[in-house]
Structure formats: structure tokens, C-alpha cells
């Protein structure tokens, strides 16, 4: 029986495992959405396509399965762009159905016509037109397979009139899944083992590529008496049940993580492509293992670069290693890690009930949230509070915008996650700037019955940018935000809402917020003068911050300088 292109595309996506399609209906995709209506694919109606792309990416990242978003030609498809960049860089298997004008109008500067391929080929693992009806199943299956196998976004471009075309293609084009064993050759494994056996002090640096190998990383650390430093994206996979974990390196990291890498004779990088090169040791100390050969030596020169899956490589390596009894390097960094955590715990303390530190809010959230809660955090300071003050407990999951660094990612991603995990507690840690950027999709939470819990760190500013300006010795400019009472706004949208301005009211409100049925919002006024302190404070940073202080005093802002000193250095 003949079927049209829209029906075939939807059918192929469902067969590939897709359960939801996020988007806004309209002209060039009307026949596609009609096919969705008659299928097992759930259409989720958002208020802005960027939120839809972020939601699809959140769903796909957490489940590892295909998610779909779809948009009309021109403005509709273009609104997806930032969310698609975020989802692609996060490694989320998403298919975007990007419609175009009718073929008879293509190339004639018809209203809303854009070159979709030029826009999306830079942020996708696959980007192709369906140029003939008989390509529909084949192109869609190729897109889905590329998204799943290469962990990224695949784009299928379809002219609006193409959706109505009939196809008789009966070939069984479909997605194929595989789980190959991937490790270096025996000769390379012997070279790796010899280098590790000869080294006095080894530190393991594990990234997102070790997501399926957390227990194996801990076993390797035990054999090598090595501290384990993890990237920010690998927190949830490496931190739980790992007595060798010493935190992170980088500007968002901690002292133990930095010291563990600086003090090592060999840093064994496992599935990490951490971008900040200043936090790597000299290249002669780096051995890198990664599935992607193009990542080897990309961030820092390496002594040895090997292609392999982290888990498969560790399994083959363990029998080649000599057990190490000297634990001095490990114990030194573990001691520093304990001190780091004690400092984090104290950072939220205050004697002023009207002053709420964001660290204190996050520490309370860590204590009250479920052991299997899923957290998202906006780019900026909320992601810092997540990484430093939430505990990974094995079942907990985390998603932040660490590669694309966008604002307004937290609650749209949480929408996708809540749709995929209706029985789980899903918590979005939002900045006030991020929340107000895509606030319209609060209505999606209500309309689609998505029980996301929204926590707003309300400091009345673009706080991370403000901090960056001050650390560079600049007067902070254009960062202030005139915010509404977010709890009242939530209630106007039929969302339960609470507002907290005093530390003594926080726990009662947070418990009620977490226990609420359906979506709920907790608006907490937090300290605007909070600094995100790096693991090591450089003299240049002290000098620049002092320069801000001088400029601020001369500008009549002495009270702000006093608050900055009081809230960050005199606690």
C-alpha cells in the first residue's frame, strides 16, 4: 500500500525508538504533524522552538535514545538553532525535521525561504534533503542511525510539498545498533602498561568518555594507587562509590583536583577532551585514551595517544599492571579533597538571616532532593553550585551547558527529561537571567503536564558576567535585572509558587516545593555579591579585583565593595 512521505518519516522515526517530537505546528509541516497525530509519536507543543530543541536534547541525553523536534520553514526552523547547537555539543541523539518552502518556489527568494543545509551542517552529524519520495525511509533511517551512533544531531530537510508525495519504496531501511569492543592493539597495551608501571605518581583524569566505566575506573585507580580527577561532565559517572575521587580541575574545579594533576609524573586521560589547556601538565606527562582518534593530542601534546573505549581498554590493561603500594601521592590529594569539601560546606554559612548564600540553597537542595533526582542547571553560576554542592549518588543525573555555555538551558532541558521520566524528581536550577530569557514555556509545563521543579537563584543580575567583569578590574555594567516576583508569575500560569527572602524560611518552603503535585517554582533571593572562587587565586586576579574596588569606590559604590569583601573574604 502506498504511503506518503510524512507517514514514512514518522514511521521510521518510531521504529528507531523515538517517542516524542517537540515543536510548533504550521504551514510547511502541517502534513507531517498530521502524520504524527495518527501515530505513536507524541507531539509536544512548545511556545518557542529553542525550548523545543533544548527539551529534545535533554530527553535524548538522559535516555540515550532518539528524540525528535520539527519546525516550519524559515523562522520556525531558525528558532531551533541555539538549542540544536547545545544538544549537538552535549552528545544528544536528536533528529530535527527542518521543513522548507515548496519545491516550485525554491531558489526564487520566496518568503521565509532559507538555505537550511548551510545553517545546520555546521552543527550536525548528518544533514540531508529528501530529494525524492522514495528516499524518505532511507534518508530518515540514515539520520537516526547517525544521531545514535555518533551522539549528535541529525537534520532531515523536507520541502513542505514533499510530505504529501506518495512512495512505493518497500525496502527495509532501518537503524542498526552495535556495541563493538574497541581497545588498542596488544603492542600498544604493553607500551601503556610499561609506562604506568615505571611511573612514581599517577593521576587518572576521567571525562564523559568514561560514562559507562565508572566502576572500572575505580578498580584501575586502586591498582595504580592513583587519585581520580574528573571533568565537570563526568561528575555523575565518576564520583559515586569511588574512594579515589578528588574532584575536578579547571576554573570551576577544586584545589585537590588541580594538585593531583600538577603533582603527577603521568596523567592518564580517559575519554576526556577538556578544552582549557592551561590546566594540563607538560605533554611528556600525558597519556590519552579516547574513542575518537581526532581528539588525541588536540588539547595538549601527549606522550602516548591510544584509540579505545575506556572500559574495554581498562579490562585489557589491569592484568598487565604491577600493583602499586606507594600511596603517598594518593593520600596527599585525598587529604586536600577533604579540606576542599569542608570549605565548600562552610561557604554557605552566614549570621545574617536576610543574606542567603546560593551555596546554602544548593546544600539544602542536596539534602532534601531524592537520591534518584535529575538536575539541570543554567549556564553561569547555577552550574557551579550544582557541580560543587550536589552529591552524585549513583542514581542521580546531571545536565549543564558546559560545552556550548548557553543561558536558559536548564528548565527546557528539564521539560524533555520530565517527559521521559514521569516518575522521577526533575529539578531545574535556573538563573534569573536564564529564566526570563525563555519564560514563555512555563506554559508548556502546565499544558503538557510536566512536573518540573524550578529553583530560581534570584540575585537581580547576570551574576557570572558581573563577576567576570569585576575580576578583570572593570566596573560591572549592564548586568542588573529588574525581575518580577517569580512566585506570583508562576501562580498566574497555574504553577505552584513560593518566594523566600529570609534564610529561616527556606527549608519549609523547599520541602513544600519539592512535595508539590505537578510543576512548581521556588524563587529565592540570593546574595548578589557572591564570587565563584577558582581552586587557586592568582595574583593577577587579586590585583584586578582590587582595581574594581578602587573604581567602584571612586564611582560612589563603596557599599558594594564592603559587601563583596564581607560576603566572600571575611566569612
N, C-alpha and C positions, 0 to 999 in steps of 0.2 A: 504494500500500500504506500502510495506517495505521501511524503510529509514535507512541510515547508522548512525553510532554513531555521526560523526561530524555534520550531519544535525540536529539530535535530540538535541545535546548540544546547538547549535546555536539557534534553535527554542525555546528551553526552556529559554535561557537567554533573548531573545527578549520578550517573554511572561512575564518574570519577570520585565521588564521595562528597560533593558539595551539598550543603543543607540549607544555606541562606544566601540571598542576593540583596545587597544593600544599595539603595539608590533613590532617585526621584523619577517618576514616570513623565512621559512627554513625547510628543510628535514622533521622532525617528526611532524610538524604541517601543512604541505602543504595541506593535505586533509581538515583540519579544516579551513584554510584560504580560500580554495576554496568554502566551505560551507558559510563562511562569505560573499564572493563575490556575492553569489546568494541570499543573504538575505537582510533584512532591517537593519542589524547591520553594522555600518560604521567602516571600518578598518582604523586606524590612524597609519601611518608608521613613527616610531621614529628612531633616529640614535643610541640610547643606551637604553637598556631595563630599566635601573634605572630611566631614564627620563620618560619612559612609565608608570612605576608603580607610580611615583610621579604625573604624569598627571592624571591617572585614579583616584588616591586618591583625587586630587584637585577637579575633576569633582564630585566625589561621595560625598565628604564632603559638598560642596556647595549646591548640589541639593537634597541630602538625598536619592537619587536613586542609583540604581546599576550601576557600571561601571565595565569594563572587561579589563584585559590585558592577553596576551598569549605569550608563548615563547617556543623555541625549547629545546630539551633535553640538559643536561649538561650546558655548558657555557651560552646558551641563558636563561635558567630558572634561573641560579645562578646570572646573572646580575640584576635580578629583586630584589634581597634580600633586599638591603638597602631601596629602595623605598617602598617595601612591609612593612618593619618594620615601616617606617614613616607613611604610610597610615593606618596601623592597629592601631597604637598608637593614631592617630588622631581621630579614630572612624569613618573611611570612609568605607562604604559598597562596597567592591571590591571583584570580583571573579577573581582569577588567574587560567588560564588553563595552567598547567605545564606538558609538554609532556615528555615522557620517551622513551628509546630505545625499539625496537620491543621485544615482549614477548619471542621470541625464543632466544634472546641474554641476557635477564635479569638475573642477578646474576652471569654472566660469565666475569665480568670486561671488558665488551665491551667498545670501545672508546666512550667517552662522557657520560657514564653511571654514575649517582649519585643517592643516596638514597633521593629522593625528600621529602618523608614523614619526615625523621629525620631533614631535613633542615627547613621545613615550619611549622611543627606542633607547634613550639615554638612561632610563630607569626601569629596565625590564630585562628578563632573561629570554623573552620571546616577544616579538611584535610583528604581527602579520595581518593583512587583509584577507577576508574571504572573498575571492575574486570570481568565484563560480559556485552555483548552488551545490554542486557535487563535492566541493571542498569542505562543506560545513562540518561534517563529523570529523574529518581528518584534521583540519586546522584546529578545531576545538580540543580534540584529544592531544594533539601535539602541544598546545598551550598548557593544558592541565598537567601533562607529564613534565614539561619544562619547569613549571612552577613548583611541583612537588619534588622533583629530583634535584633541582638546583636552588631550592629555597629562595624564591623571589617572586616578583610579579610578572605575569604573562598578560599581554594585551592582544585581544582579538578585535580588529576594526571591521565593522559591517556597515555598508550603506543602508539607509533606512528601508529602501525598496527591496533590498536583497532579502530581508527577513520573510517576505511574502512568497518568494520563489520556491517552486517545488523541486525536490531532489529525489531521485530514484537510487542513489548510491546505497548499496546493501552490504558493502564490505565492512568487516568487523574492526573498524578503527577504535582503539580504546587505550586507556592508560595501563602501563606495565610498571609494577613496583619491584624493586630488587634490594637486597641487603648484602652486598659483596663484602668479603674480607679484604681489607686494604692495609698493608704494612710494608715497611722497607724490606729489601732483599736480605738474605742471611748474612752476606758480607757487610752490608750496611748496619745490620743489627749488632754484629760482632764489633764493628768500629764504635758504635754508640756505647755499647757496654764497656769497652775498654776505656773510653774517655771518662765515663762515670765512675768506674772502679778506681781510676787513678786520681780523681779529684778529692781534695780535702773537705771542701764545703760546697754543698749543692743546694740550690733553691729551685723548687718547681714553680713555674708561673703558668697557671691554667686559665684558658679562655672558654668562650662559648663552644668551641670545637670539642671540648671535653664534656659536653652536656649529658652524654649517655655513659660516662665513665667515672662518675664521682667516687664510687667505692674502689675502683681500680687505682685512681689517683692516690687515694689514702693508703692503699696497700703498697704502692710504689714509694710513697713518702716514708713509710715505716722502714722499708728495706734500705733506703738511702739516708735515713735519719735527716730528712730534708723538710724544712718549713715549706708550706704551700701558700703562695700568694695567688689571688685570683683577680681577674678583671671584673669590672662592675657588672657586666652582663652575665658573668658566670656565678654570681653570688649564690643563687638558689640551688645550683647543682653541686658546688664545691664546698660550701660552708657546712651543710648538715652532717652530723655524725663524723666529723673529721677533726681528730685531736691535733692535727698538724697545721690546721688553718691559722694564718696570721694576718688575714685581712687583705687589703688592696694597696696598690701603689698608685701613682698619679696624683693630680691636684685634688681629687676627691678622696684619696686614699688616707692611710694612717702611717704612723712612724714605723711600726713593725714591718709593714709590707715594704716600705722603701728601704729600710735597713737590711732586710732579708735579701733583697736583690743586690744592693750595693756591696754587701759583705761576702758574696758568694764567689767561689772560683769558677763555677759553672751555673748558669741559669738555664734550666731545661724548660723551654717554652712549648706548651702542649695546646695546640688548637687556639692560639691567640694571635690576633692581628692588631694589638693595641697600638693606637696611632701616635701617641705622644712620645717621640723618640728620645727626649731628654731624660726619660725615666728608664731607659735601657742601659745596661753596663757596656763596657767596651766589647766590640764584636768577637774578640777572641774568647770571651766568656759565655757566648750564647750558642746553644744548640736548639734548633727549632724543628718541630714535627707538626705537619699540617696536611690536611686532605688536598688542599689546593696548591699546586706547585708554584703558581704565580705569587703566592704570599711569602714564599721563602726568601728571607733577606730583604723584604720590602721596607720594613720599618727600621732595621738596624743590621749592619753587617753580621754575619753568623759564621761561627767556626765550622758548623756542620748543619746542613739543611736536608731533612728527610721527608718524603711523602708517605703519609699513613694516617689511618684512623687512630685516634688516641687510645681507645680501648684495645683494639687489635694489636697495636704496637706495644702497649704495656704488657699484654698477655705473653707476647713473644720475648719481651725483654727480661722479665722477672727471673727466669731460670738462668740467665747469663750473668746476673749480678752477684757480687760478693756482699754479704750482709755487713753493714757498717755499724760499729759500736760507738764511735766517737759522736756524741750528741751535743757537743758544746755550741755549735752554730745554731742548732735547733732550739736548745734550751734558752739561749740568749734572746732569740727573736720571740719565743713564746712568752718570756718574761715581759718584753716590751709590749706584746699584744695584750697581756693582762692590764698593763698600765694604760694602754690606749683605751680599752673598754671602760676602765674606771673613770678616765677623763670624760669620755662620752656620757657616762651616767651622770656625772656632776654638772655637765654643761647646761642642763635644763633647770638647775636649782635657782631659786630666787626668793628673797624675803618680802618682795612686793607683790601682793595678791593681784594688783592691776596689771602686772607685767607678766605676760605669758610667753615663754620661750618656745619657738617651734619644736625644739628638741624634746621639751617636756610633753608637748602634744603627741609627738610621734612615739615616745617611750610609753605613754599611756595606751596609745593605739596598739602597740606591740603586745602589751599585757592583756588587753581586753578582746582583741580580734581573735577569730578562730584559728586553730592550728592548721587548717587547710584553706585559709583565706587566700584570695588572689588580689594582689595590689598593683595598681598602675600609679605612675607619678608624672606630673608635668615636667618638661624640661625647665631647668633653673633650680632654685633651692629645694623644691619638694623632692626632686630625685636624690639630692644629697641627704635629706633627712631619711628617706627610705633606705638608702644604701648603708647609712651609718647606724641607724637606730631601730630597724626592724630585724628580727631574728628569723633566719631561714631554718625551718623545722622539717624539711623533707617534703611535706605535702604543700607547703606554701609556695606560691608562684609570684614572680615579679616581672613587670614590664615597664621600662622607661625609655625615653628618647635619647639614647646615648650616641648614636651614630649620625642621625640627622639633626638632632638638637632643636626640635621644633617646640613652639608653645602650643598649648591647647590639645595635647595628645591624650591626656590622662582619662577624661571621662568618655570621650568617643571610643577609645580602645576598650574601656571597661564595658561599654554597651555590647560590643561584639563578644566579649568574654562571658558576660552575664547571659547572653542568648545561648551560648554553647554549654554553659554550666549552670543550669537553673537552680541546682541545689546547693551551690557554693556561695559563700560570702565574697562579694566582689567590691573592692574599695578603691575609689579614685582619689588620690592625693593631689589636689588642684591648687595652683597659684591663683590669686585673684585676677591677674592678667590673663592667664590661660582660660579661666572660666568665662571671663567676659568676651573673649575672642570668638567663641563658638557657642554662645549661651542659648541660641535658638533650639538646639537639640535637647535641652531639658524636656521639651515637649515630646520628643521621641521616647524618652524614658517612660512617660505616662502612657502614651498612645500604644506603645509596643509592650507595655507591662514588663519592663526590665528593672529588677530590684537593685540597682546600683546604689551604693552608699558613697555620697560625695562629701569629702572633707576639704574645706577651703581654708588655706593659710592666708588670712586676710591681713596683710601688712600695709595696704594702701599704696603699694608701689610695685614697679618691676624690680624686685629686690635683688636678683642676681646681677642684673645690669647695673644697678645702683652701686652694688659692692665693687664690681669691676671698675667702674669709674673712679671710685674713691681709692682703690688700691693703686691705680695708675696716677694718683695725685691730682685728679680732676675734681672740680665741683660737679656733683651729680646733677644732671639736667634732664628734664622731660621724662622723668621716671614716675612721677606722682600719679596716683589713680583716684578718681572720685567714684567710690563704689556705692552701690545700693546696700540696703540690709538684705543680704542674700537669703536669709531665712524667710523673710516676708515675700521675696520674689519667688522662692520655692513654693510657698503656700498658694500664691496666685496661680501657679502652674499645677496645682493639685499634688504637690510633693510635700511630704512632712519635712518641717524645718526647725532648726534650733540655732540660736546665736549665743555665743559665750564671750564675755568681756572681762570676766574675773576668774582667776585660776581656781578658786574654790568651787565654782560651778561646773568645772569641766567634766569631772568623772560622771556626775549624774546625767549630764546632757549626752555624753558619749555613749553611755550604756543604753539610754533610751533610743538614740540614733541607730546604734547597731541592732537593736531589737525590733526596730520598726518594720512593719509589713511594707513591701514594695520599695520604690526609690525613696531616699531620704537624704537631707542635706544638713551638714553641721558647719556653721560659719564661726570661725574662731579668730578673734583679733589678736594677732601675734606681734611680737617686737619687730619694729621696722629696722632697728639699728643692729640686727644680727649679722655677724660676719661668718662666712664659711671658711674656717681656718684650714690651710693646707697642712700636710704632715710635717713639713719643715718650713719655717718662716725665713725667707731670705732678707738680707739687709736692705736690698733694693725695695722690697715690698714695705718694710717698716718705714723707709725714707719717704716712699710715695704716699703712704697713708698719713704720715706726719705732714707732708706737704698739703694734703687735703685739709687737715686740721687747721693749718695756718690760713689757707684760703677761706675756709668756712668761717673762722673767727673774724677775719677781715670783712667778710660778707655779712656780718651780723648774725651768724648762726652758731654762736658759742654753745648754746644748749644742746645742739645736735652732737657736737664734739664731745661734750661731757657724757651724753647718753651712749655714744659709741664706745668710749673708754670704759664706762661703768658696766655696760652690758656684755662686753667681750673680753676685757682685760683685767677688770677688778672684781670679778665674781668670786 
